[in-house]
């Protein structure tokens, strides 16, 4: 098999592994909403992940174990992906369903395209803009349940809006991480962003514990260990490894699989019904994302893949 083709297949496998385990994060995170606060659970899972990364980094070359000229980019990566994204995501899961949250996450590729246009001057094509609008219609349909009367009462689910904020933060993280990957490997970037963000999370967790004490039981401990090893350590590494092979735009196309995995897991483990609004809204979001991502200049796609392959 052609080495480039094999590298692409491995990259696709990595990003799909990431979206699958992150979908399980939505499900299990909602199961813990009455036992632990959002910042505390984020601190616990990234503490476990940091231990795993510390062990792995010991076997990496010396240059990969040091912070260099990209220190500020790593700090921005830590702020968006570690400090802000997870707590806000768990906060949103207190007020909405895992099915809703995973489908809304399908907006991430489109928001990433907007942020890329603003911050790294990669303009969106007309088809990308149309795809973004189509996906936005899907989100509005999902939130309203397809009922026009919803807009008359203007009663929003605050959990859905919180999840939208988390998605926007993830878009920023994706753009920043694509810059960091130009200077270091995926495991090094993932590890150092976790190391930098963890102390800040722990500091906020101390304050949260005064308001939301932890209710310890066996289920909390087991799920927390799972969240630290699988969605945090494996999920973040797999995503960045996929970006390194496919480029940010190539990887973000497959982020749209998260709603599919999330809806399935939410239905299987939380007994959450999947109704017409979820199906129609989800199809619009996914169709918009795929439509937007497919229409890109070939040269630009090749450049992004080549940048990722340098890692």
C-alpha positions, -999 to +999 in steps of 0.1 A: +000+000+000+012+035-008+028+051+023+008+083+019-025+064+016-016+043+047-008+075+066-042+089+057-060+058+067-042+058+101-051+095+105-088+088+098-087+060+124-072+083+150-098+111+146-127+086+146-113+070+178-112+105+193-148+113+184-160+079+196-144+082+231-155+119+233-190+108+226-187+084+256-174+114+276-208+132+270-227+101+282-207+094+313-202+131+322-240+134+324-242+104+347-219+122+372-238+155+372-253+148+407-220+135+423-193+160+413-189+196+400-178+203+364-145+218+373-137+191+398-143+163+374-123+181+347-094+184+372-096+148+382-096+134+346-068+157+334-047+148+365-050+112+355-042+121+319-011+141+330+003+111+348+000+090+317+016+118+295+045+122+320+053+085+317+051+086+279+073+118+276+101+102+294+107+081+263+106+110+239+137+129+225+150+157+247+136+184+224+101+170+229+104+173+267+111+210+267+090+242+262+105+264+235+095+294+214+059+281+212+053+285+250+026+311+245+008+290+219+009+260+243-005+283+270-034+294+247-039+257+238-041+249+276-065+278+283-090+269+256-088+231+254-080+222+291-091+250+314-122+263+296-136+237+272-142+207+296-157+226+326-181+245+303-190+213+285-197+195+318-216+225+331-238+224+300-244+187+305-261+196+338-290+212+319-293+193+286-292+158+272-261+139+259-279+135+225-285+173+222-249+181+233-233+158+208-254+169+179-246+206+187-209+197+187-213+190+150-209+228+146-173+226+156-159+222+121-178+253+109-168+275+138-132+263+133-134+275+097-146+309+108-118+313+134-092+302+109-104+330+086-102+356+113-070+345+131-047+328+105-062+343+074-075+312+057-107+325+039-138+304+037-152+296+002-188+304-007-198+267-003-182+267+031-203+297+041-235+280+028-226+249+047-222+269+078-256+284+074-272+250+067-256+236+099-268+266+119-304+260+106-299+224+119-290+236+153-319+260+155-342+232+144-328+209+171-332+235+199-367+244+188-378+208+183-391+219+149-419+239+164-426+275+153-443+281+186-410+277+203-397+310+189-429+328+200-422+320+236-384+324+232-377+298+259-342+285+253-326+255+270-297+271+288-278+238+286-279+239+248-265+275+248-237+266+272-228+237+249-226+261+220-201+283+240-180+252+246-181+243+209-168+278+201-140+274+225-131+241+209-129+258+175-103+282+189-084+253+204-083+235+171-069+265+153-043+271+180-033+234+181-027+234+143-001+261+148+016+243+178+019+211+157+043+229+134+069+230+162+064+197+181+049+162+180+013+155+188+021+137+221+044+166+232+018+193+223-010+173+241+011+166+272+024+202+277-009+218+272-023+194+298+006+202+322+001+240+319-037+239+322-040+214+351-028+238+380-053+264+369-081+238+369-071+225+403-072+260+417-107+266+405-117+232+417-108+241+452-133+269+451-159+248+435-157+221+462-169+247+487-201+250+467-205+215+452-190+188+475-181+155+460-204+126+467-180+096+467-191+062+456-177+033+435-194+045+403-178+080+406-143+066+410-146+041+382-161+066+357-135+092+367-106+068+360-122+060+327-126+097+318-090+103+326-075+074+306-099+073+276-115+106+267-088+128+282-055+110+275-064+087+245-090+111+230-068+142+230-037+124+218-057+106+191-072+138+178-038+156+176-022+126+160-050+126+134-044+163+128-007+157+123-015+132+095-045+148+079-041+185+086-066+205+106-092+207+079-090+171+070-094+160+106-123+184+113-144+168+086-145+137+107-154+156+139-190+154+125-190+117+134-193+128+171-231+134+169-236+100+154-216+082+181-231+104+208-267+098+197-261+061+196-244+059+230-270+083+246-298+060+234-280+028+245-268+039+280-291+067+291-323+055+274-327+090+258-351+089+230-340+099+195-369+118+179-376+136+146-359+169+157-327+150+165-327+132+132-335+162+110-313+186+130-285+161+130-287+155+093-287+193+086-256+198+108-237+169+094-247+177+058-236+213+062-203+203+077-195+178+050-207+201+022-185+229+036-154+207+042-154+190+008-153+222-013-117+233-007-089+241-032-067+211-038-035+230-033-046+242+001-056+207+012-022+194+000-004+221+020-023+212+052-015+175+048+022+183+042+023+205+073+008+177+094+032+151+079+062+172+091+054+161+127 
